[in-house]
Amino acid sequence: MRVAIVGGPGVGKSTLVRQLGDLYHNGAYGEGEQGVWDPRVLEDIEAGRNPVGVTRYFAELYDANYRDAARHDGPDRVIMFEGARITLEAHMAEYPVEHHAALRAVLAIGDHWNPDRTIVLTSSSDTIEKHIRLRSRAHENIEEMVRRFRLIDGEFRRLAPRYPNAVVIDRDHKEFHDRDGLVDIIRAAGLPPFREIPYRRE
């Protein structure tokens, strides 16, 4: 089973991918931001330039993950991804309309991904601002990140009904570092139960 986790910047996608990946013991297909992405990508996102190049980069990154997962998927597997075709489409709103035709051509890279479930994380701006401040990344302008989040979050909410198997989950008051928060997400998304190693006091 392939599960894509998507949402606006700072909503907690990477954390949820890692936590659920560990819980299901599959590892995770996530993004890396600093240290993994080409550093020029972050510069161009921040400056709002090179929309087609940025979108193509993420489309090819996601595509590599989906192709790799196809070799490891199976009836007893739950594989988590950060990103799906809806991600590429939602981020189009950040760029002027004159780029949209070229961006739509890049979207076709994701036409065959078809995750079995897409979890669309959404949240209030207050929660996002709190989490962005907590992670305290030197390269992030908090006000700009919150502005981008509002724009992209609105697009995810608008687009989600068009995508099969998409489940919108409001992450307000949910923590991804505790068991109850993760179990809430699993139930809300209709994911299969995870196998757990029993603990015994002997």
C-alpha positions in Angstrom: 0.0 0.0 0.0 1.3 3.4 -1.0 0.4 6.4 1.2 1.3 9.9 0.1 1.4 12.6 2.7 1.0 16.2 1.4 0.2 19.7 2.6 1.5 23.2 2.8 5.0 24.2 4.0 5.5 23.6 7.8 2.4 21.5 8.3 4.4 18.5 9.5 4.6 16.2 6.5 8.2 15.1 7.0 7.7 14.4 10.6 4.6 12.3 9.9 6.3 10.4 7.1 9.2 9.5 9.4 7.0 8.6 12.3 4.5 6.5 10.4 7.4 5.0 8.4 9.0 3.8 11.6 5.7 2.6 13.0 5.0 0.5 10.0 8.7 -0.4 9.8 9.1 0.4 6.1 11.4 3.4 6.2 10.1 6.5 4.5 10.2 8.1 1.1 10.5 11.7 2.2 12.2 14.9 1.1 15.3 16.2 2.7 15.3 20.0 2.4 18.8 21.2 3.4 21.4 18.5 3.0 19.4 16.5 0.4 17.9 18.9 -2.1 20.1 20.9 -4.5 20.7 24.1 -2.5 19.7 26.2 -5.5 16.1 24.8 -5.2 15.6 26.5 -1.8 17.1 29.7 -3.1 14.7 29.7 -6.1 11.6 28.8 -4.0 12.4 31.7 -1.6 12.9 34.1 -4.5 9.9 32.9 -6.5 11.9 32.2 -9.6 12.4 29.3 -12.0 8.9 27.9 -11.5 9.1 25.2 -14.2 12.6 24.1 -13.1 11.6 23.9 -9.5 8.4 21.9 -10.3 10.3 19.6 -12.6 12.9 18.9 -9.9 10.2 17.8 -7.4 8.3 15.9 -10.1 11.4 13.9 -10.9 12.3 13.5 -7.2 8.8 12.1 -6.4 8.9 9.9 -9.6 12.2 8.3 -8.5 10.6 7.5 -5.1 7.5 6.0 -6.6 9.5 3.9 -9.1 11.7 2.6 -6.3 8.7 1.8 -4.1 7.0 -0.2 -6.9 9.8 -2.7 -6.5 9.2 -3.0 -2.7 5.4 -2.7 -2.5 3.3 -5.8 -1.6 0.2 -6.9 0.3 1.8 -6.6 3.7 3.6 -3.3 3.1 2.6 0.3 3.9 5.0 2.7 2.2 4.9 6.4 3.0 5.7 9.2 0.6 6.0 12.9 1.1 4.5 14.3 -2.1 2.1 13.4 -4.9 0.8 14.9 -8.1 -1.6 17.1 -6.0 1.5 18.7 -4.4 2.8 19.8 -7.8 -0.6 21.2 -8.7 -1.2 23.0 -5.4 2.2 24.8 -5.7 1.3 26.3 -9.1 -0.6 29.0 -7.2 2.7 30.5 -6.2 3.6 31.4 -9.7 2.3 33.9 -12.3 -0.4 32.5 -14.6 1.9 32.8 -17.7 3.9 29.9 -16.4 0.9 27.6 -15.8 0.7 25.9 -19.2 4.4 24.8 -18.9 3.8 23.7 -15.3 0.8 21.6 -16.4 3.0 19.8 -18.8 5.4 18.9 -16.0 2.4 17.6 -13.9 2.1 14.8 -16.4 5.2 13.2 -14.8 2.9 12.3 -11.9 0.0 10.9 -13.8 1.0 7.2 -13.1 1.8 7.5 -9.4 -1.7 6.7 -8.1 -1.1 6.3 -4.3 -3.6 4.1 -2.6 -4.3 6.9 -0.1 -3.3 10.6 -0.1 -3.4 12.2 3.3 -3.8 16.0 2.9 -2.7 17.7 6.1 -4.2 21.1 6.7 -4.0 23.4 9.7 -4.7 26.9 11.0 -2.1 29.5 10.4 -1.5 29.9 14.1 -0.4 26.2 14.4 1.9 26.6 11.4 3.5 29.7 12.7 4.1 27.9 16.0 5.8 24.9 14.3 7.8 27.1 12.0 9.1 29.1 15.0 9.9 25.9 16.9 12.0 24.4 14.1 13.9 27.6 13.8 15.6 27.2 10.4 17.9 30.1 9.6 16.9 30.1 5.9 13.2 30.5 6.6 11.4 33.9 6.9 8.5 33.0 9.2 6.1 35.6 7.8 6.8 34.6 4.2 6.4 30.9 5.2 3.0 31.6 6.8 1.9 33.6 3.7 2.9 30.7 1.5 1.2 28.2 3.7 -2.1 30.1 3.6 -2.0 30.2 -0.2 -0.9 26.6 -0.7 -3.2 25.2 2.0 -6.2 26.8 0.3 -5.2 25.1 -3.0 -4.8 21.7 -1.3 -8.3 22.0 0.2 -9.7 23.0 -3.1 -8.0 20.3 -5.1 -8.4 17.3 -2.7 -12.0 16.4 -3.8 -10.7 15.9 -7.3 -8.1 13.3 -6.3 -9.3 9.7 -5.7 -8.5 8.3 -2.2 -7.6 11.7 -0.8 -8.4 12.3 2.9 -8.2 15.8 4.4 -7.0 15.8 8.0 -6.8 18.9 10.2 -3.6 18.5 12.2 -4.5 21.2 14.8 -4.2 19.7 18.3 -2.6 16.6 16.9 1.0 15.7 17.8 3.0 13.3 15.6 5.5 12.5 18.3 3.1 10.5 20.5 1.2 7.3 19.9 -2.3 8.7 20.3 -1.7 11.4 17.6 -0.4 8.8 15.2 -3.2 6.4 15.8 -5.7 9.2 15.2 -4.1 9.8 11.8 -4.1 6.1 11.0 -7.8 5.8 11.8 -8.8 9.0 10.1 -7.0 7.9 6.9 -8.4 4.4 7.0 -4.9 2.8 7.0 -4.5 -0.8 8.0 -3.3 -1.6 11.5 0.5 -1.8 12.1 2.1 -4.9 13.5 3.6 -4.3 16.9 6.3 -6.2 18.8 4.7 -7.2 22.1 6.4 -6.0 25.2 6.5 -8.4 28.2 7.5 -7.8 31.7 9.4 -10.9 32.7 
